Amino acid sequence: MPPKRIIIDTDPGIDDALAFLLALASPEIKLEALTTTQGNVTLETATRNALAVLELAKANHIPVVAGSVVPLVQPLRASAHVHGESGIGNSKLPTPKSKPREGHAVDYLIERVLAEPNELGIFPIGPLTNIAMAIRKEPKFAKAVKELVIMGGAVLEHGNVTPQAEFNIYVDPHAAHIVFHSGIPITLIPLDVTHKCLLEQIHIDRLLRIDSPITRFIRSAVETCFAHSESYGGKGCALHDPLTLATVIAPELLTLKELRVDVDHSGGVSMGKTFGDFLGKTGKPANMRVALQARGDDFVELFLQRMETLAKTISV
């Protein structure tokens, strides 16, 4: 079976960077491009981080295209308290030698998808600004995307940026509303399952048995995430974004439910809240598959094995 061809739309971000590494370490996936957006960090920093992580993994042949500078309506937000000022924790990756591709990520996504209808999946693991703009700019885009696998939302779980809202959706809820109602096949990977996939210090100690730039990067990247987790009584760094790739490399680890999901963009206390119509009260059909359960320990083990394999191929 040929590998699944995907583009990751991203705002790196510690767990974004770990998702790139997992994609590169997984033969089931062919990572064709990264498109960047604001979110965890500014667009400029996100693009720099995307290029730097690809260079770390000897994958700078993969194009990076910069996209949206600000959300559709709301002001720019970032999360340095989680991801560090650099966006990738305490890591000190060198300034990348490669440059982003000319043009805007929205135009790139439209061009790639329309050139090969129903061939490319997009994995948005940041705010959905780029995807919403592509939907609005080119009416044919939504029918040509094979699928979206979105890291975002909290359906039954509490939020992580407000009591009700998850960060990616909260940053641009207007974009999420456009995407959720676009008709594109969607799989949603919310906090309900990502909070079950925790990378802990014992796992970092295991990775460091291999002396590699990959393992050293992971250690330094997650340090700020560990510190943030400890500040509210947590015990590890959730593999939010890498878990989207489980839909390809280990779908048996996820339990999915067809569900009608919407997002509050009214501006009140529940701004950015994603909510599912479990009882069919709206009378509207499901618009996505939602992961509500995950075998978290098994996914963490899979992640560690893939990182060990990748680390052994990259030395110095």
N, C-alpha and C positions, 0 to 999 in steps of 0.2 A: 504494500500500500504506500503510495507516495506521501511525503510529508505535507502537512497542512501549511499553506502559504498565508502568512499573516503580516499585517502592519500593526505596530504598537503605537498608539497615540498616548503621550506621556508628559509628565511634569516632574522629572526626577530631581529629588526624592530617593530615600534610602531603599524602600521596598520596590520602587520602580527599577532601580539599578539591579537589584537581585532578580527581578523578573527578566531583565535582558540576559543576565548570565544563565538563568534557567532555560530560556529559549535557545540560547546558543549551545547549551549542553544537551539538548533534547533532539534526537534524530527524528522524532515525530513531527518536528516543526521546522519550517523554513522561514526565518525572519527576513523579510524583504525590505523593510524601512522602519525608521522611527520618525514620527511627526511630533513636534513639541508644542506645548501650550503653557500658559501661566497656571499656577496652582500652589504646589508646595513651595515654589520659588518663582522669581520673575522669569519671563520667557528667555531672556538672555542667559540667565544662570542655568535654566533647564536645558537649553540647547548645548551649552558648554558641557554640562554633566553628561548628556547623552553621547556626545562625541568622545569625551574622556573615558567613559566606561567601555565603549566599543573598542577604543585603542588599547585599553588594558587587556581586553580579551582577544586581541589580535583580529578584530572584526571590523576594522575601519573601512572596509569595502562596502559596508551597509550604509545607504544614504540616510542622512538626517536632514529634515526640512522643518524650519521654524514656522510657527503659526500665530495663534492669537495672543495678543499682548494683555488684554483685559477681558473679563467676563462680559456677557451680552449687556447686562443692566447694572449689576452690582459693582462696587469698587473692588480693586485688587486686594486679595488676601494672601498671606503666606504663613508658613508654620515652622519658622526657624527654631522654635522651642522643641520641636520634635526632630526635625531633620538637620539641625545645625545651620550656621550661616551659609555654608557652602551648598547646602541641600543634600549632601551625601555624608552626613555625620562628621567625624573627625578625620576622614580620609584626606590625603594630600595628593590627589592625582595631578600630574603635570598638565600644564596648559596644552590642550590637544593641538596636534599639527594639522589635522584635517579640518575642513571648513564645512558648514552646512551648505546644502544645495541651494542654488538661487531659486527665488520664488517663494510663494506662501504655501503653508501646509494644506490649507483648504483646497487650493487649486491643484496641488499635487494629489491629494486624495481623490478628488473628482476625476482627474486625468487617468490615474491608475485604475480606478474602479470601472470607469466607462470603457476603458480599453480592453478589459477582460471581465465582462459582466458575470456575476455569480461565481467568480473564481477566488476572490480575495476576502479573507475575514479581517476585520479590524478589532483590535483589543484596546479599547480606551481605558486607561488606568489612572486618569486624572480627570479634572473637570471636562465636561462634554462640549465645550465651546466650539472647538474645531469641527466636530461632527455635526452639531446643530447648524453651523454656518454653511457647511457643505450641503446639507439637506435643503436649506433655504435658497442657496445660490443656484443649485442645479436640480430641477425636479426629477431628473432621471436617476439621480444618485441613489435614492432610497431603494429603488427596485433593482439596482445593480450590485449592491453590497451583499455578499454571501451571508454574513452574519456579523453581529456585534457581541462581543463578550466583555461586559462592563464590570469593572470593580467599582462598586458604589452602593450607597444606600444602607439602611438598617430597617428591616421590615418588622421583625418581632423584637429585635435587640435594641438597646438604648443607643443614642448617638455618641459620637466621639468629638464633636466640636460644639454642639449644643446638646441639651438632654435628649433631643429627639432626632437630630440630623447628623449624618455622616459627612465628612469633610468634602469629598469630591462633588457630591450633589449640592451641598450647601454653598459652595463657592460659586456655582452657576446653576441655580435651580431652574431658571428660565430655559437654559440650554437643555437640561435634563427633560423638561416637559416636552420640548420639541422632539427630542430623540425618542422618548417613550411612546409617542403617538405617531411615529413616522411609518409604521408598518414594516420596518426592517426586523428580521428574526433576531431576537435579543435573548441572551442568557445573562442574568444578573448575579454577580457574586458579592453579596452584602456582608456587613459586619457579623451577621448571624453565623456565618461559617468561617470568616477569616480570623475571628477571635479565638477559634479553636486550633489554630495553626501557629504555635508559638515557638520561635527560635530562642533558646535559652543559653546561658553561659556554658553549660555542659556540652552543648552542640558546637559552640565556637571552639572550645578546648579540643574537641575531636577534629575539627577541620584544621586546626593549627598543627596537627601532627604532620601535615604536608606543608613543606616550606615553599610557598608559591605566592606571587603577587595577588592571586585571586583570594586566597585564604586571608592574607594580611589585609587586603581591602575590605573583606567582609567584616573582619574583627573591628577595624577602625570605623567603618561606616555605621555599625549597629550600636556603638558605644552611646551615642546621644539618645538613641531609641530606648536602650536599656535604662538610662538615667531618667528619661521621661516616664517610662513605665513604673519605675520604682517610686516616683513622686506621688502616684495615686494608688500604690499598693499592688501594682501588677508585677509579673514575674518574667516577662520576656518581650520580644519584638515580634509582633504579628506579621505573618507573611501575606499581607493583604493582596498585593499585586501579583506575586508569583502564583497564588492560588487560581487566578484566571486560567493559567496554562494547564491546570488539572483537567479542564474540559477536553483537552486534546491528549495529554500524556497519561492520564489516569482517571477517566470519567467515572470509574466504579467507586471512587472515593467520595463522590458527591451524590446527594439525594436532591433531585430537582422537582419542582412543582409548577405546573402551568397556572399562571395567576394574572389577574388584572392588577397592575401596579400603576400608581400615579404619584405625583410629587406636589407638595404644597409650595407655591411661589407667591403667596398672597402678601408676604411681608410681616406676618405676625410671629408669635412665639414658636410656631411650628414650621417656620421657613426652612425649606430644604428637606422636610420629613418625607420619606417614601412610605407609602402605605398600600397594603394589599387587600383586595376584596375577597377575603376567604369565604364568605357566605353568599357571594353572588348578589349582593344588595344593589349593585349598579345595573345589573342586567346586561352588562357589556362583556364581550369575550375576553379571554386572556390575551395579553399583549407581550408576554415574555415567559421564559422559564426562569425560576428563581431557585438558587441553591439555599436550602434551609437546614441541611445537615451535612456534615463533613467528617470523614475519618482523619482528624487533624494530626494525630501522632504518625499515621501512615504517610501522610503527605510530607511532614517534616523529614521523615526518614528518606523518602524519595528525593527531596530537595538536597539533603546532605550527600546522598550517594552521587547525584548528578554534579554537585559542586566538587566532590572529591575527584571525580573523573576529569572534569574540566581543569582543576588545579594541577593535575599530573601532566597535562599537556602544555602548560604555560609555566615556564621557569624564569629565573633571574629576579 
